[in-house]
């Protein structure tokens, strides 16, 4: 359940969500739930330029983890953070942190989005804290990304007021984008090491028409020494995609 409100300078959405796994009777136990909200202030929205700054937050109780058949007690709840890096083709979790005896997680995000003519910038900072039972130390993780893009073909970027996001791409637009991403799932205080990664990506995107686009991407990825898979490695990744929007 969610509610969205927006006007020319302000956008807000708040939602309340249940634990889908428990609703499907996959796990016995108390249902988890979450409350999430996003607020955006966008003072500049005019032809050829826009600017917005936003803040999002989420509180989520850990999902049910079933009942122990021998003791008839609830299994300790856990929360798992994982990432296959920059591809969904080979789904291997290079980053993975399992937080046991989890009570709830609290997240916040700070976002910035701006464009002037054919130039656009987008960035976000993420932070998450997981509170735990049995007096165990809380787990913390964070990440950040920043992206600078330029339209080689095309006049300017557009903005979608009803979604507080960049607008739909126009046909025949050709874009080049440079992006930096950093993710840290290591937490020394709680002695949980899910890995750390950073990467630079260069992409070329072409919007053929309203439904078809082509994307070419190169990424240079560095993995930290505690990364569960390929620790300390450096990876060169090339990807090409053709997308059809229904």
N, C-alpha and C positions, 0 to 999 in steps of 0.2 A: 504494500500500500504506500503510495507516495503522492505528494502534492507539489505542484510547480507554480510559481508566480514570477512574472517579469514585466518590466516596463522599459522605456528607452534607455535607462541608465542603471538598472538594477535587475539581477536575476537570482532566484533562490529556489532550491528544491529540498524537501525533507521527506524521508521515507522510513517506514518500519517494515522489517522483513523477518520471516520465521526461518527455522532450520529445515531446509528441504529434505535432508536425509531422514530426519525423524518423521516428517510428514508422510514419507514413503514407507515408513515402518522398516527401514533398513537397519536402524540401530535403536535399541531400547534405551530409555533414560529420559532425563529432562531435555526438552527442546531448547536449542540455542536460539538467539534472536539478535537482531542488530538494529541500531538507529543511525542513520546516515544523513548528512546535510552538506550542501554546497552553496556558497554565497559568492556572487560575482558583482563587482562594481565596474561598469564600463562607461566612463564619462565621455569617451570620444568614439563616435560612430558616424562617419560621413563618407561620402563617395571617395574611395581610394585610400582611406586610412581608418584605423581603429586602435583602441587600447583598452585592455581590461586586466584587472588584478583580482584574484579569487582565493578563497580559503575553503577547504573541505575538511570535514571531520567525521569519524565513525567510531561508534562504541559497539562491540560485538561480544556476546557471551559465547564461550566455547561450545561447539556442537556435542551432542550426546555421543558416547563411545561404547554403548552397549552395557550389558549386565554380565558379570562373571557367573557362569552356570554353577560352579562349585560353592562359592560363598554367597551367591545371590546379592552381591554388592555391585555398585556402579563402578565400571572401569574408569581409571583416571582419564580425564579428558586431555587431548593434545591438539596443538595447532601446528600445521606444517607450512612453511614458506619454501617455495622452490621455483626455479626458472630454467628453461631450456635455452637461455641466452637469446639470440636474435633470429632463430629459425623455428618453424613449426613442422618442418619436413622430417627431421630426425629428432624425436622427442626424448632427449636425454637430459636429465636434470643436472646441469653442471653446478648449480647452486641449490643447496637443500639444507634446511634447518628444521628439526623436529623439537618442539617445545613441549615437554611433558608436564603433567599436573597443571594444565592451563586453566585459569579462571576466566579472564576476559582479555580482549585486546582493544587498545585505543590508538587510533591513527589520525594523523592530520597531514594535509597537503597544502602547500602554498604555490600558486600558479601565476604566471605572467604571460600575456599574449599581446603582441603589438604588430602592426603592419603600416607601412607607408609606401604607397605605390606598389612597385614590384618586389619590395623587400619585406620580409616578415621574420619575427623572432618569437620563439615559444620556449618556455622553461617551466620546470616544476621541481619542488623539493618534497620528499616523502619522509615521514618518520612514524615508526610504530613501536608501541610498548605493550608487552604481554605480561600481565600480572599472573602470579602462580600461587598455588596452594602449598601447604606444609612449610610455610616460611621460606620457600625457595626464592632466590634472587630473580627479580624481573628481567625479562629479555628485551633488548632494544635493537632495532635495525633501522637503516636509513638509506636513502638514495637520492640522486639528482640527475636531471638531464637538461640539456640546452640545445636548441636547434636554430640555425640561421638558414633561411632559404631565399632564393631569388628566381623570379620569373624571366627566363630568357625569351620566351614567347608568351605574350599576354600582358594586359594592362596593369592590373592590380588584384590583390587578394580581397575577398569578401568576408563578411561576418554574418553569422546566423544568430539573431537576437533571441529566438525562441529556444535555442539550445545552448547559448553562450559558448559557441565553438566557432572555429573557422568555417566559412560558408562552403557550399558545394563548388567543386572545381568546374571551370568553364571548358568547353570543347576547344581543342587545338592549343591548350596551354602546355608549355614545356618548362619544367622546374628543375633546378639543381639545389640540393640541400646538404648542409654539413651538420652533423649531430654528435654530441658527446654524451655518454651515459656512464653513470657510476652507481654500483649497487654493493652494499656492505651488509651481509647477514652474519657477520662475526660479532659476538658479544663477550668480551673478556670477563665482565663481572659475573655473568651467569655460566661461564665456561661452556658456551654453546657456539660452535664454529660452523656456520653454514656456507662459508666461502665469500670471496670478494671478487668483483670483476669490474673492469672499465673498458670502454671501447670508443673508437672514433668511427663514424660511418659517413660515406659520401654516396649520395643517391641522385639519380636522374629519373624524373617522372614525366610521363607524357599522357595527357588526357585526350584520347582520340575523339570521343563524343560523350554524350551524357551517360553512357552505360559502360564503355570500355576504356580501360587505362593500362599502361605498360610501365613497369618499374624495374630499374636496374640499380643494384646496390652492392657496394664494397664495404666491408667492415674489418677493422683491425682490433682484435680482442686480447686483453691481458687478464689472466686468471691469477688470483692470489694463492699463497702457499697452503692455505687451509681449505681450498676449494675441494669438495668431495670427489670431483671427477676432473682429471687433467690438471692437477694442481701445479701452479707455476708456469703453465704453458702459454704460448702466444699463438693465436689463431688468425689466419687470413680467411675471410669468408666472402664468397661471391654468391649473389642471389639474383635471379631474374623472375619476374612474375607478370602474368597477364590476368587482369581482374575484370569480371563482368558484374555489374550492379543490377540486381533484380528490381 
